[in-house]
Amino acid sequence: MAGLEPALRALADGGIIVYPTDTLLGLGVRAGDRSAVARLRALKDRPSGMPVSVVVSSTEEVEALADLSPMARRFVRTHLPGPYTVLVTPTPRGRARVAPEILGPAGRLGFRVPDHPLARELARRAGPITSTSANRHGEPPCATPAEARRAFGPAVAVYLSGGPRPSGRPSAIVDLTGDAPRPVRRG
């Protein structure tokens, strides 16, 4: 996968990357790097207290990092990889893998396993990475790496493209912490 090595180096050095997912272009940093997460929030002008979801490479990773009920496990195994962000309660191990600022209300964590080989390979090799749309807060998401470059310039270390083009629709957010899947946002 062309460009993957520079992106992995940038992530390891605390840099921000733009990368494709199955839904939108994402802004990524290593999810456990607090200073990188702070720079990402500043770049997006994202208000504090707003959670940021993370990409992992497989459903097995979600299962290892989240406390899943049987219903939640079925949903994850049936719908991921795919255009969903699942809100779950992280295990202590899952909580330790991400910066506290990523967690949402009540300590929930949003996981994605995109149906995009490049995004999953980045997460497999770099560890969980953030998955937030490539845009400033309140603006429409950037549709192409060139558009993202115009928006963010040198504040982003690497602009990746490749593989299937994102659909242009955000992921559907589904809360799996209750008795049944509860849609929070439709994709």
Summary of the structure (lengths in Angstrom):
residues: 187
radius of gyration: 15.0
end to end distance: 27.5
largest distance: 45.1
contacts: 642
relative contact order: 0.27
helix: 37%
strand: 21%
